[in-house]
């Protein structure tokens, strides 16, 4: 089999991400929301979006105060939006918060005049502060500072909701940020040294049979069940985050764990398997080798396929520590940006399709060339470094500014930095 040139792969990824990272800078301002509008009496109305939940005690405490304030001030147009039972309200909250460069993490939340306020203190000073902010917004609009729509006061993240790209036309960043983030994170996750190790070992055994059809079938079954196991593993993370809800400490805990995993994987580049390591333990590798040889000894094709399924299941359990980081971070981001359970499953399936693509390509390459190839220690270290750097970046953002992960430029910049540093390390360690 022709040698895989990891250095060239990293170089191509750097170029791809660099081009994508330029897209937000090409945007033209097109603001989708109006904060102030003229009423029938010619007076300006200020729109206040109040997002709340029936299961939130602070929301139930805030609701009568907010409704009373709106009734006392006819120029306030109150949009009272319950997010637990009304899916469209939850989606609207996520979209509006994301357009402002924020995350829809908790309620009660107030969005008005291009700004977002989360939480509620049942005190007169808190009510007066909110009312004064609304009055200030109305005064600025009346003075012509922002016009009737108030759109000139919107932050750049909201203005950039629609991008005008050369040759490609109009690009809705708010609609594509999550799919693009899914492709990028799943693509990084796909370069998994543990998964590659098991697959390459299995294919190297099958090479000796010189049967392309059987190799393709067994390799394909292994990849299929590996993807299904990974889907189940991610669904477990997703279920955990959905039960825990949008509490800020949950995001913080995910960030801390991501930083720890990133530090361990980055350490493995400089001190491979020295100390704590998130690799397949040596004791488990012996079982993988035994199961791989059992596939060849099975004799009949149905028995070989059954042994392959068992190998895929066992290998994915052994890889749990090696593969925990990206699924944890992605499912947390998914619950922060999407409320619909059906969409959760769709994005998990989409993620796993991207995840298994490199493994399918490896199977096809073996089938075509009937070559034998092992993952070298240097390549494993580089893949660990790439994974570790990306996990560190995502973990730090989850801790410091989770709302930035909704920004396309930030997400692409993280990928570009991690791949660039890994490519540089590959150049410097090349022998």
Secondary structure as the mmCIF struct_conf table of DSSP 4:
data_model
#
loop_
_struct_conf.conf_type_id
_struct_conf.id
_struct_conf.beg_label_comp_id
_struct_conf.beg_label_asym_id
_struct_conf.beg_label_seq_id
_struct_conf.end_label_comp_id
_struct_conf.end_label_asym_id
_struct_conf.end_label_seq_id
HELX_LH_PP_P HELX_LH_PP_P1 UNK A 2 UNK A 4
HELX_RH_AL_P HELX_RH_AL_P1 UNK A 6 UNK A 21
TURN_TY1_P TURN_TY1_P1 UNK A 22 UNK A 22
HELX_RH_3T_P HELX_RH_3T_P1 UNK A 23 UNK A 26
BEND BEND1 UNK A 35 UNK A 35
STRN STRN1 UNK A 36 UNK A 38
TURN_TY1_P TURN_TY1_P2 UNK A 40 UNK A 41
BEND BEND2 UNK A 42 UNK A 42
STRN STRN2 UNK A 44 UNK A 52
TURN_TY1_P TURN_TY1_P3 UNK A 54 UNK A 55
HELX_RH_AL_P HELX_RH_AL_P2 UNK A 57 UNK A 72
TURN_TY1_P TURN_TY1_P4 UNK A 74 UNK A 75
STRN STRN3 UNK A 76 UNK A 82
BEND BEND3 UNK A 84 UNK A 85
HELX_RH_AL_P HELX_RH_AL_P3 UNK A 87 UNK A 99
TURN_TY1_P TURN_TY1_P5 UNK A 100 UNK A 101
BEND BEND4 UNK A 106 UNK A 108
STRN STRN4 UNK A 109 UNK A 112
TURN_TY1_P TURN_TY1_P6 UNK A 113 UNK A 114
STRN STRN5 UNK A 115 UNK A 118
BEND BEND5 UNK A 123 UNK A 123
HELX_RH_AL_P HELX_RH_AL_P4 UNK A 124 UNK A 142
TURN_TY1_P TURN_TY1_P7 UNK A 143 UNK A 144
BEND BEND6 UNK A 145 UNK A 146
TURN_TY1_P TURN_TY1_P8 UNK A 147 UNK A 149
HELX_RH_3T_P HELX_RH_3T_P2 UNK A 151 UNK A 153
BEND BEND7 UNK A 154 UNK A 154
HELX_RH_AL_P HELX_RH_AL_P5 UNK A 156 UNK A 159
TURN_TY1_P TURN_TY1_P9 UNK A 160 UNK A 161
STRN STRN6 UNK A 162 UNK A 165
TURN_TY1_P TURN_TY1_P10 UNK A 166 UNK A 168
STRN STRN7 UNK A 169 UNK A 172
HELX_RH_AL_P HELX_RH_AL_P6 UNK A 173 UNK A 190
BEND BEND8 UNK A 191 UNK A 191
HELX_RH_AL_P HELX_RH_AL_P7 UNK A 193 UNK A 207
TURN_TY1_P TURN_TY1_P11 UNK A 208 UNK A 210
HELX_RH_AL_P HELX_RH_AL_P8 UNK A 212 UNK A 244
TURN_TY1_P TURN_TY1_P12 UNK A 245 UNK A 246
HELX_RH_AL_P HELX_RH_AL_P9 UNK A 248 UNK A 270
BEND BEND9 UNK A 271 UNK A 271
TURN_TY1_P TURN_TY1_P13 UNK A 272 UNK A 273
BEND BEND10 UNK A 274 UNK A 276
BEND BEND11 UNK A 279 UNK A 279
HELX_RH_AL_P HELX_RH_AL_P10 UNK A 282 UNK A 297
TURN_TY1_P TURN_TY1_P14 UNK A 298 UNK A 298
BEND BEND12 UNK A 300 UNK A 300
HELX_RH_AL_P HELX_RH_AL_P11 UNK A 301 UNK A 318
TURN_TY1_P TURN_TY1_P15 UNK A 319 UNK A 319
HELX_RH_AL_P HELX_RH_AL_P12 UNK A 320 UNK A 337
HELX_RH_AL_P HELX_RH_AL_P13 UNK A 341 UNK A 369
HELX_RH_AL_P HELX_RH_AL_P14 UNK A 377 UNK A 400
HELX_RH_3T_P HELX_RH_3T_P3 UNK A 402 UNK A 406
HELX_RH_AL_P HELX_RH_AL_P15 UNK A 408 UNK A 428
TURN_TY1_P TURN_TY1_P16 UNK A 429 UNK A 429
#
